[in-house]
Amino acid sequence: MLSVPCPWCGPRDETEFSYGGQAHVAHPAEPDALSDHEWSDYLFVRDNPRGPFAERWCHSAGCRRWFNAVRDTVTHSFLAVYRIGDPVPEIS
């Protein structure tokens, strides 16, 4: 079982959280101008790296706030958590 570190509530069981996908995906400036292929890429194509990855999480059974986290996709350990709108922290 994962322990997810909520920036407001502290570490909690993963069952209290909802995964929101890749963080820092910018909405298209002109969505009406996108082709069907470009729109499907925006909606469905995401990075899938091995190692540190910035993700969005929601503490849905707790404070109900969204936040970003950097999680290692190999070990599943959380390397950093930070609030929406903050830049990705340096991971060493």
N, C-alpha and C positions, 0 to 999 in steps of 0.2 A: 504494500500500500504506500502510495506517495504521500509525503507531507508537503503541502503547498504553503509557502510563506506569504500570507496576505499582508500588504503594507500597512493596513489599518488594524487588523485583528490578530496578527501574528500567525504562527504555524498552525494549520488545521488539516484534517483528513481530506484527501482528494475527493471524497464523495460529496463534499460541500461545494465543489467548484464546477463550473462549466468552461470548457475549452472554447476559445473564440477564434482560433486560427492564427495565421501569421500576422504579426504586428507591423505597423508602418507601411501598409499598402495604401497608396494614395488613390482617391477616387478620381476617375477621369475628369479632366477639365470640361470637356464637351462630350458627354456620354451619347448624345443624339448623333454625333458625327462618326461614331465607331461602327465598323462593319460587324456582322454577326460573329465572325471569327475573333476579332479584337475584343468584343464584349465577352465572349465565352472564355477567352484567355484571362481577362480581368476577373471574372467570377470564379473560375475553377483552377487556374494554373498557379501554383505556389511553389516556393523554394522547398526543397527537401534535403537539407544539408546533413552531413555527419558531423556532429559537434555542436557548438553553441548556436542557438536559434532564438530569435526574438518572437514571442508569442503573446496573444491576448488571453486573459483569463477573467472570469467573473466569479466573485464569491457569492454564488446564488443562494446558498442556504445560510448565509451570514449577513454581512453588511450590505450585500447586493451591489457592491461597487466593482467597476471594471478596472483592471490594471494590466500593465505589461510585465513580462518576465523573460529573462534569458535562461533557457534550459538546455542542458547538454542532451542531445538526442541519443547519444550512445549510453550514457549512464543514467539518464532521466533525472539527474540532480539539478536543482535550481541554483544558478550562479548569481543571479541578481533579480530583484523585483523593483519596479519603479512605476510611478503614476502616469496615466495617460497624458500625453503632451510633453513629458520630459524626454530628453534625448537618451539614446541607448548608452548605458554606463560602460566605461572601459572595463573589459574583462582581461585579467592577466593570467 
